[in-house]
Amino acid sequence: MFALLLTVPWIGVFISYGGYGTVHPGTNIAPVSAVFIAGVSILGAAFLLAWAAETAEKDVPQAFAIAILAVLAVAPEYAVDALYAWQAGAGSTEAANLAVANMTGANRILIGLGWSGIALFSIYRAKRASDPAVEPRSGVLADVVTLDRGISLEIAFLFAATVFAFLIPLSGGIGPLDTVVLVGLYLLYLLMVIRGGVDETEQHVGVPAYFQQYPKIPRALVVLFGFAFSGAIIFTAVHPFAEGLEHMGLQYGIPKFFMIQWLAPLASESPELIVVAYLVNKARTTAGFNALISSKLNQWTLLIGTLAVVYSISAGQVGTLPFDSKQAAEIWITAAQSFFAIAILTNFEISTREALALLGLFVTQVAAEFYIVQAYAEPTATSLSMAILYAYTAVYVVLGVGLVIRRRESVHELLERTVSTARSALMTEPSQPEHAD
């Protein structure tokens, strides 16, 4: 009930100002008020979303419930990026670059802050409370978060999308072919998880356990309401939340482009990070990491793929969302970071050292770029920024290749598991076990 009450102030603001798109921080509402009211509502909606997903696990495969949760949690990011893609289709070159910048920023935040932060939080929490997913090991910063080996399908699809992403800048834009490949990958992934059986999930407590006791139809209605209501709150509140942060950032001299790439995505990613932190705090670390990986997969496939669709609809014809050489470099470093992160997970573990490596590389790169845009004028700033992007891209790739070679047996196991899962899911007539006479 408390989580539901947190959304009430935003509902009041939303209705009183006239609906979606009418709340504009800095124009008809103070930025600080917008950030506080919208932020609190997003927090409440994130809890409702997590409860709905956990309740749904009684009736659908856990992977599918988590996939739906991931899509809804990052829906605000889709909305922000779609806005820029639409403006690009109407002829704005700047908007096209902002769409790519916002997309790459969101993806890198998800890994650089999300994956690393949740891993470190899980390990820290396990020192005070038992967590079966955290394994203490001897050595400096050697404790690990162990992942469910059933997540091999998501890791493999994420790897395929990452390999393809390296090719996107070569065409100078995001076009129809990119849409077909990336959206196709995600639809194939969903097909496989939908055809999976309902898992015996861990025992739930609290709100999800209460709703799972309902009969099937009322339980389904509760889940649908939770998804729809929380999704609507997050979708409508996150833009004023991000816009309020941008206005506050401008007061401190933060450049607009930098805010679009980092501050706005950080705001739009907040619902998901809250959901995952909630799951980890309930010692459901495995489910939390599954949600993070699923979110990365849908952002790295659906988000990129749908940009070209929105752009084409706005332009009135099938077209390619263009971007400049700076954004090409942004896509490459994002793909390289994704490759390194996947290499870390090939043995279904992430250690404290590995989490710190992800966090450190992300933070130092963003800090270096921030210093450059503050200290240098154009075109020097862009030139230096691209040099940093290429350097970090190389570091990510070298580290990733090194891990893949070192863990080649784990990579082989991951591929075997993925092939086995794919065969089971795509067989038209599942084989029946043989019985002795």
N, C-alpha and C positions, 0 to 999 in steps of 0.2 A: 504493500500500500504506500509506503514511504517513497519508493521509486516512482510510482505513479504521480504522487503529489509534486515531485520535483519538476514534472512537465507542465504543471498547471500555469505557472507564471508565463511561460512562453506561449501557451495556448491563448491566454488572455491578451498578450501583446499581438499575436498573430491575427486574432479576430478583430481587435480594436483598430488595427492599422489597415485592415481591408483584405487580408489574405496574402498568398504567396507573391513575393517580389515587391512588396510594398514597404518593408522594413529596411531602411537605409541608414546605417550608422554614420554619424557626422552630418546628416541632413535632417531627419525627423526623429532621431533618437541618439542619445549620447553614446559614443563608442564604448565607454566603460560599462554602461548599463546593458548594451547589446551583448557584450562579451560575457557578462555575469549571468544574465537571464538565459541566453541561448546556451551557454556552457553548462549551466546546472541542468537544463532540460535534456541536453545530450547525455549527460551522466545518467540521469534517470532512465532515458530510453535505452541506453546501452545495457543496463541491468535487465530491463524487460526483454530485450532482444536475446540476451544470454539465457534467461529462464525459458523463453519460448523454444529455443534451440535444444536445450537440455530435455525439456518435456517431450519434444518431437522424437527424441532418440528411442522412445519406447515403441514407435510405430514405423520408423524408416531407418535405413542404414545410417550409422553415425556419420560416415563420410559425407552423405548427402545432406544431413542436417547441418553439418559444419559448413558445407559449401554454400547453402542458402544463407546461413549466418554471415559468412564472409562477404557475399554479394551485397547484402543489405547494409553491413557495417561500412563498406567502402562506397556505397551508393552516392554519398555526398561528393566524393572525389570524381565520380563519373559526371555528376551534375556540373561541377566547376569546369572540368575539362570540356564537356559538351558545349558549354557557353562560349568558350574561346574558339572551339572548332566551328561553331555556328557563325561567329563574327568573322572568322577567316574565310568561310564560304561566301560571305557578303563582301569580301574584298580587302579585309584588314590583314596586311602582312605581319604586323606586330602581333596580332592575335594568334596567328599560326605558330609563331615562335613561342608565344606564351603557353599555348596548348601543349606543345612538346615539353617545355620547361616544367610545367606543372605536373605532367605525367611522369617525367623522369625523377623529379624531386620526390613525388609520392612513393615511387617504387624504391628509391634509395633510402628514404626515411623508414619504410617498412622493414628493410633488412638492417640498416645501419643502427637504428634506434630500437625498432620492434624486436627483431630476432635476438639481437645482442642483449637488450635491456631485459627482456622476459627471461632469457637464459640466466643472466646474472641475478635477477630477482628470485628465480626458482632456487638457485644454489644458496643464496643468502637465506631464504625462507626455510630451507631444509635444515639449516643449522639450529633452528628453533623448534621446528615441528617436522614430524615424519613425512617424507614424500618419496614414494616408491620409484618415481622417475629420476630421482637424483642419486647418483652413485659417488660416494666419497672415494678418492684415490690418493695414494701417497705421491708426494712431489709438490712443487710450487704451482699453485693455481691449476691443479690437475683434476679437481672435481668435475663431473660431467652430468649433463642432462641426457638421459637416454630416451630415444624416440621409439614409438611403435613401428615395427618393421612393416606393418600394413600400410604405412605412408609411402612405400616405394613407388606406388602408382603416381602420386602427386609429384614426387621428386623427379621421376622420369619425364612426365609431361612438362614440368617446369624447365628441365634441361633442354627438351626439344624446342620449347618456345624461346629459350635463351640463345640457343645456336642460331635460330632463325633471326632473332633480333639483331645479331651482328651484321646481317645482310641488309637490313632496312635502310641505313643511311646511303648505301650504294646507289639507290634509285632516286635520291634527293627528296624523298617525301614518303608519306604513308598512303598507300594506294589500295585499289581493289584486291590485288593479289595478297597483300598483307592481311586484309580483312578476312579473305577466304581461308588462308592458312591458320591464322591465330584464332579466329572464332571457331573454325572447324576443329582445332585441337581441343578447345574447351568443351565443345558440344560432345566430342568423342569421349572426353574424360567424364562428363556428366552421365553419358549413356552407361559407361562402365560402373560407376558408383551406384546408379539407380538400380542396375540389375543385380547388385550385391544383396545379400540377405540382411535381415535385421540382426545386428550384433547383440551379444550379451554384454551390455555396457556395465560399467561400475555402478554400484549402488548410489543413487542420488539422495540428497538430503534437502531440507528446507522447502522452498517454494516449488521447484521442479518435482520433488517427491510427492508433494501435496496434490499437484495437478495430474500426475501420472496415475493417481488412484481413481480419477474420474472415468466414467464409461467412455468408450472410444469416440463417439460423436461429440459429446461435450468437450472431451480432451482435444479433439481436432479443432473445434471452434476456438478454444483458448489459445492454441498454438497459432492459428491463423490471425486472431486478433492481436496477439503479441507481436507477430512479424509485421502486420500491416500498420498498427499504431506506432510502434517504435520506429519503423522505417519512415513513416510520414513525419514524425517529430524530427528525426535526424536529418531527413532530406530538406525540410523547411528551415531548420534552425542553423545548419552549419554554414550557410552562405553569409547570413548576418554576423555569425560568430567570427568567421574568417575576415569579413570586411571590417568588423570592429577592430580586430587585431592589426589589420593593415593600416587603419587610420592611426592607431596608437603607435605603430612602428614608424610611420611618416613623421610623427612628432619628434622622434629620436634620430632622424636622418637616415633611415634604412631605405635603400633604393627600391623602387616599385618592382623591378624585374626580380630582384633577390627575394622579395617578400612573396611574389607569385610562385616562385620555385620552391621556397622552403617554409615560409610562415603559413600560407594558405593550405598546403598539403598537410602540414603538421596538425592544423585544426581539423581538417577533414578526416585524418587518420585517427584522431583521438577516440571516437566511439569504439573502434576495433581494439585499440590498445587497452581501453578500459575493460572491455569484455574479456580479453585474454588474461589481464591481470586478475580479474575476478575468478576465472577458472583456475589459475595457478594458486590463488589464495585458498581455494577449496581443495588443494592437492590434486587437481585435475590437470597437471602440467602437460601430459600427453595430448589431451584434447585441446589445450591452449595452443601448443605448437602446431598441431594439425590445422587449427584455424588460421594461424599466421601463414603457414605454407599454402593453404588453400587460397587465402587472400592474395598472396603474391602471385599465385597462378592465375587467378581471374583478372588481376590488374595487368599482368604481363601478357595476357591474351585478349580478353574482352575489352579492356580499357583502350589498348592501342588499336585493336581492330575496329572498334566502333567510332573512333575519331574520324576515319575516312568516310564512314557512313553519314555521320552528322554533317561533315563538310560538304559532301556531295548533295545532300538534301537541301542545304542552305544555298549552294551554288546553282541548283536547278539542273545539274547534270553529274554524271559519274566523273569524279576527278580525284586528284592526289593532293593531300594536305602537304603543302611545301614547308620546308624549314631551311635555315641557313647552316653554314659550316659549324657554327658554335653549337647548335642543337644536335647536329650529327655527332659531335664529340660527346655531348651529354648522353646520347643514346648508347654510344660505345662504352662509356664508363659505367653506365647503368647495367648493361649486359655483362660487363666484366665483373662487376660486384656480384651480380646474380650467379655467375659461373663459380666464383670463389666460394660463395655461400653454399651452393649445391655441393661443391667438392668437400666442404666441411661435413655435410650431412650424409655423405656416401656410406659412412660406417654407422649411421643411425645414432650419432652422438654429437653433442656440442660441448666442448670443455670451457672452463673459465678463461683459459688463454685464448681460445678461438673466438669467444664472445668479445673479449677485450680487443682482439685484433680487428674484428668487424667494426666495433664502436670507435676505436682509435683511428682507423683509416677514414671512416665517414666524417668524424668530427674535425680531424685535421684538414681534410680536403675542403669542407665547407668553410672552416675558419680562414684558410688561406685565400679562398675566393672572396670572402667578405672583406678581408684586408685589402685585396687588390682593388675591388670596386670602390672602396673608400679612399684609397691612397693615390690612384692613378686615373687619368682622364682617358676617354676614348681617342684613338683606337688601341692605345697601349694596354688598357685594362682587358679588352677582349683577347688580345694576343697573349698576354701573360696567363689569363684564365684558361685558354685552350691548351697552353703548354702544361699547366697543372693537370688538366683533365687527361691529356695523353699520358702523362707520367703515372698518374694513379691507375689508369687503365692498364698500363703495362705491369704495374705491381700486382694488381688483382689477377691478371692472367697468369703471370709467372707463379704466384702462390697457388692458384687453382690447379695449374698443370702439375706442379710439384706434388700436391696432395693426391690428385687422381693417380699419378704414377705410384706414389707410395702406398696407396690404398686400392690398388688394382684388384685385389681379391674381393674387397668389399664392393667395388663397382660391379664386378662380375655377379656377385650375389644379388645386388640390387636389380640388375638387368634380368636375372633369372626369375626373381620374384615378380617383376613387372610383367614379363611375358606370361607367366603362369596365371596372374590375375586377369590379364587381358583375354587369355584363352577361355578362362572360366566365365568371364562376363559376356563374351561375344558368341559363345556356342549357342546355336539355335535350339539344340536339344541336350541339355545337361546330362551327362552320363550318370547312371544309377549305380549305386554300390552293389557288388555281387554278394549274394548270400549262399552260404553253404547249404547243401541239401540235408 
